[in-house]
Amino acid sequence: MKNKFSAFITIAIVFIASCNGNPGKADNPQQSAVPVDKESNDFLVNALHNGMAEARLAKLAKEKTISRKVKDYAGMIMNDHGILNDQLKAVSSGLHIVLPSSPDKGMQTKLRSLNDHAGKDFDRIFLDIMIGDHEKVIRLFEHASKKVNNAEVKTLIDNALPQLNKHLDSARALIRMYK
């Protein structure tokens, strides 16, 4: 009798474990995935592409700039976009969205081009890129905020926008040193 009871308990534990603790649900990510709207999917992919690009540009700037203020700005961008990128990845993972692992080819070209410059010329070009990229990213986030249906994605967007605007304002203030 003990052996039958032990076998029953073992089978029950294996069954529950295979259902991730949720009896009645198969251990199949396709079945348990939360459906995500196209706007949320596209936003998360594009936002991460841009976030990785800005973090890489900032890393290059932190290494090459001659200005303490630009170096501090680049450090802020690296830190803030690193955190935002991690948040984008976490939300995407929960929604089973496949994300890019590196910036797109256009950003690779920007990085190589920027790397060819030095001194004040480098700083000015870096800040111009940051202004243009942040304007584009803010438009992406604002548009997505109105279009996405996923509450977690919407919250992430709404929490990130003030920080992105701060980055844009800081870059605009810094570039005045080079005009």
Secondary structure, 3 states (H helix, E strand, C coil): CHHHHHHHHHHHHHHHHHCCCCCCCCCCHHHHCCCCCHHHHHHHHHHHHHHHHHHHHHHHHHHHCCCHHHHHHHHHHHHHHHHHHHHHHHHHHHCCCCCCCCCCHHHHHHHHHHHCCCHHHHHHHHHHHHHHHHHHHHHHHHHHHHHCCCHHHHHHHHHHHHHHHHHHHHHHHHHHHHC
